[in-house]
Amino acid sequence: MSALENAADLPPPPRVSGGPNPSVFAEPDFFARIKAIAPRAVHISGAQSLQTIATSGSVVVVQSRIDGADALLQRLAEQSPETPVLLVGDAVPVTEVRSLMRLAASDILVASTPAEQIVDRVAKISDELRTKNHVGGQCWAFTGAVGGAGVTTLAIETAFALARRPGAPRVALVDLNLTDGMTAAYVDGERKLDVTEVCRAPHRLDATLLAALSWNHPSGVTLFAAPRDYEAEQVATEAGVLALLDAACSAFDYVIVDVPRHRKAWSDAIFSVADQVMVISELTIPSLHCAAYLASDIESKRDTGPDVRIVLNRMIAKRRSRHAIPLDRAEKAIGRNINATISSDWDSARAAVNLGVPIFEAANKSALVKDIQSLTDIFAPQDRIAANDGGRR
């Protein structure tokens, strides 16, 4: 029996939904009911900093009329009005209502609302905010199921392929391999991203600072890459990384992120907010199973958005390899779809790296280039193309 047949007999990786992750300010029994429905819910107190409260969950659920609720709502309204709040209670005091009116997103449910409906409303608020906040820019995260899968190459080529789409979208390429990232070297670019500066004061990251941290490729793709620094991983924070991506999404139509394969403290946060997550793998049994389990793990931490995409790189034509695995058998073995395949073209990739240019410029007729273009055609929203044809934001 072949290795593939053995693999096909194994149960497919679990497909677990992460569900909403609200921050809950409430009495213990109220929180327990929410936690039973939303395992990722976090219990908070009024003494916690607003930054912690705002980042610990997607929506803050507040139980009305309990000690500290009024003060917390006032603090949020005055210092963090962008924080979404769901208030639960009857005969809500006027002071609490006034605070809610000053928030960008809020809602009220009666005290008798079942926990399931409260969690469902949290999910809907999160969906509404995601749609609203991502009108400006799509964030695509690329990561590898195994080492050497070609993540950096595919991230680079995807960024340049998107920039060539109708309407000339504005595209940013963010290299979060802070210790030894190679994106800048591959395109002969400059490393101008100051991780320490970004993470020291994330709230200061405006358009001016964003421009100072980036390098523009002649094709129009903007690169964010940090100088090699073996201590950069210790400096980087979740708040800083998310602030960088949020600012980039406000300034660009697409933000392509090269995420390290090995999990960092901020990796889950990126996968949670990204519009698309691409897990890059190869067509081998070990790689396929690594990809399937990694995809399922990431999906368990995403509140909304499409399933994680599995992309197989370095695909060799079946006629050139007697040992090639049929895609349908590979999908059966791992219990999920393979969403895209990228042809192997080592000569063109090597020529591009040596010249410091995208593969498109070194070999525009390469099958790899065509496959990357097909990938963007599949996953890029069509309405974004029409919007770009009509003008700039």
Backbone hydrogen bonds, N-H to C=O, Kabsch-Sander energy under -0.5 kcal/mol:
donor,donor_aa,acceptor,acceptor_aa,energy
6,N,2,S,-2.2
7,A,3,A,-2.5
8,A,4,L,-2.2
9,D,5,E,-1.0
9,D,6,N,-0.7
10,L,6,N,-0.5
10,L,7,A,-1.2
16,V,14,P,-0.8
18,G,299,E,-1.0
18,G,302,R,-0.6
19,G,302,R,-0.6
23,S,59,V,-2.4
24,V,22,P,-0.5
24,V,42,V,-3.5
25,F,23,S,-0.5
25,F,61,V,-3.2
26,A,24,V,-0.7
31,F,27,E,-2.4
32,A,28,P,-2.3
33,R,29,D,-1.5
34,I,30,F,-1.7
35,K,31,F,-3.0
36,A,32,A,-1.7
37,I,33,R,-0.7
37,I,34,I,-0.9
38,A,34,I,-3.2
40,R,20,P,-0.5
41,A,38,A,-2.4
42,V,22,P,-2.7
44,I,24,V,-2.4
48,Q,45,S,-1.5
53,I,49,S,-2.3
54,A,50,L,-3.0
55,T,51,Q,-1.7
56,S,52,T,-1.6
57,G,53,I,-0.6
58,S,21,N,-0.9
60,V,84,P,-2.7
61,V,23,S,-3.4
61,V,59,V,-0.6
62,V,60,V,-0.6
62,V,86,L,-2.6
63,Q,25,F,-2.6
64,S,62,V,-0.6
64,S,88,V,-2.7
66,I,63,Q,-1.0
69,A,66,I,-2.1
72,L,68,G,-2.3
73,L,69,A,-2.4
74,Q,70,D,-2.0
75,R,71,A,-2.2
76,L,72,L,-2.5
77,A,73,L,-2.5
78,E,74,Q,-2.1
79,Q,75,R,-2.9
80,S,75,R,-0.6
80,S,76,L,-2.1
83,T,80,S,-2.1
85,V,105,A,-1.9
86,L,60,V,-2.8
87,L,85,V,-0.5
87,L,107,D,-2.9
88,V,62,V,-2.6
89,G,109,L,-2.6
97,V,93,P,-1.9
98,R,94,V,-2.5
99,S,95,T,-1.7
100,L,96,E,-2.1
101,M,97,V,-2.1
102,R,98,R,-0.7
102,R,99,S,-1.0
103,L,100,L,-1.7
104,A,81,P,-3.1
107,D,85,V,-1.4
109,L,87,L,-2.6
113,T,110,V,-1.8
118,I,114,P,-1.9
119,V,115,A,-2.6
120,D,116,E,-2.0
121,R,117,Q,-2.2
122,V,118,I,-2.1
123,A,119,V,-2.2
124,K,120,D,-2.0
125,I,121,R,-2.5
126,S,122,V,-2.3
127,D,123,A,-2.3
128,E,124,K,-2.5
129,L,125,I,-2.4
130,R,126,S,-2.5
131,T,127,D,-2.4
132,K,128,E,-2.3
133,N,129,L,-3.2
134,H,130,R,-1.7
135,V,132,K,-0.9
138,Q,253,D,-2.9
140,W,138,Q,-0.6
140,W,255,V,-2.7
141,A,139,C,-0.5
141,A,276,Q,-2.9
142,F,257,V,-3.2
143,T,278,M,-2.4
145,A,280,I,-2.9
146,V,280,I,-0.6
149,A,146,V,-0.9
154,L,150,G,-2.2
155,A,151,V,-2.8
156,I,152,T,-2.5
157,E,153,T,-2.6
158,T,154,L,-2.4
159,A,155,A,-2.2
160,F,156,I,-2.2
161,A,157,E,-2.2
162,L,158,T,-2.5
163,A,159,A,-1.8
164,R,160,F,-0.8
164,R,161,A,-0.6
165,R,162,L,-1.6
168,A,165,R,-2.0
171,V,169,P,-0.5
172,A,254,Y,-2.6
173,L,222,T,-3.1
174,V,172,A,-0.5
174,V,256,I,-3.3
175,D,173,L,-0.6
175,D,224,F,-2.8
176,L,174,V,-0.8
176,L,258,D,-2.1
178,L,176,L,-1.8
181,G,177,N,-1.6
186,Y,182,M,-2.4
187,V,183,T,-1.4
188,D,185,A,-0.8
189,G,184,A,-3.3
192,K,190,E,-0.9
193,L,225,A,-2.5
194,D,192,K,-0.6
195,V,193,L,-1.0
198,V,194,D,-2.1
199,C,195,V,-2.6
200,R,196,T,-1.6
201,A,197,E,-1.2
204,R,201,A,-1.9
205,L,202,P,-1.6
206,D,204,R,-1.8
210,L,206,D,-2.5
211,A,207,A,-2.0
212,A,208,T,-1.6
213,L,209,L,-1.2
214,S,211,A,-1.2
215,W,223,L,-2.2
217,H,215,W,-0.6
217,H,221,V,-3.1
220,G,217,H,-2.4
222,T,171,V,-2.6
223,L,215,W,-3.6
224,F,173,L,-3.0
225,A,223,L,-0.6
229,D,178,L,-0.9
232,A,229,D,-1.5
234,Q,231,E,-0.9
235,V,231,E,-1.0
235,V,232,A,-0.5
236,A,232,A,-2.3
241,V,237,T,-2.5
242,L,238,E,-2.6
243,A,239,A,-1.9
244,L,240,G,-2.1
245,L,241,V,-2.2
246,D,242,L,-2.7
247,A,243,A,-2.5
248,A,244,L,-2.3
249,C,245,L,-2.6
250,S,246,D,-1.3
251,A,247,A,-0.9
251,A,248,A,-0.6
252,F,248,A,-2.0
253,D,170,R,-1.7
254,Y,170,R,-1.9
255,V,138,Q,-3.1
256,I,172,A,-3.1
257,V,140,W,-3.0
257,V,255,V,-0.5
258,D,174,V,-2.9
258,D,256,I,-0.5
259,V,142,F,-2.9
259,V,257,V,-0.9
267,S,264,K,-1.0
268,D,264,K,-0.5
270,I,266,W,-1.6
271,F,267,S,-2.4
272,S,268,D,-1.9
273,V,269,A,-1.5
274,A,270,I,-1.9
275,D,139,C,-1.7
276,Q,139,C,-1.9
278,M,141,A,-3.4
279,V,277,V,-0.6
279,V,309,R,-3.3
280,I,143,T,-3.0
280,I,278,M,-0.6
281,S,311,V,-2.6
284,T,282,E,-1.9
288,L,284,T,-2.8
289,H,285,I,-2.1
290,C,286,P,-2.1
291,A,287,S,-2.6
292,A,288,L,-2.4
293,Y,289,H,-2.3
294,L,290,C,-2.3
295,A,291,A,-2.6
296,S,292,A,-2.1
297,D,293,Y,-2.3
298,I,294,L,-2.5
299,E,295,A,-2.4
300,S,296,S,-1.6
301,K,298,I,-1.6
302,R,299,E,-1.1
309,R,277,V,-3.0
311,V,279,V,-2.6
311,V,309,R,-0.6
312,L,340,A,-2.5
313,N,281,S,-3.3
313,N,311,V,-0.6
315,M,342,I,-2.8
320,R,317,A,-2.1
321,S,318,K,-1.2
324,A,321,S,-1.0
330,A,326,P,-1.9
331,E,327,L,-2.8
332,K,328,D,-1.8
333,A,329,R,-2.0
334,I,330,A,-1.6
335,G,331,E,-1.4
336,R,331,E,-1.2
339,N,310,I,-1.6
339,N,337,N,-0.6
340,A,310,I,-1.3
342,I,312,L,-3.0
344,S,315,M,-2.6
349,A,345,D,-2.2
350,R,346,W,-2.8
351,A,347,D,-2.2
352,A,348,S,-2.3
353,V,349,A,-2.2
354,N,350,R,-2.3
355,L,351,A,-1.7
356,G,352,A,-1.3
357,V,352,A,-2.2
361,E,358,P,-1.0
362,A,358,P,-1.3
363,A,359,I,-3.3
366,S,363,A,-1.8
370,K,366,S,-1.7
371,D,367,A,-2.2
372,I,368,L,-2.3
373,Q,369,V,-2.1
374,S,370,K,-2.0
375,L,371,D,-2.1
376,T,372,I,-2.1
377,D,373,Q,-2.0
378,I,374,S,-1.8
379,F,375,L,-2.1
380,A,376,T,-2.3
384,R,381,P,-0.7
385,I,381,P,-0.8
386,A,382,Q,-1.6
387,A,383,D,-2.1
388,N,384,R,-2.1
389,D,385,I,-1.9
390,G,386,A,-1.1
391,G,387,A,-0.7
391,G,388,N,-0.6
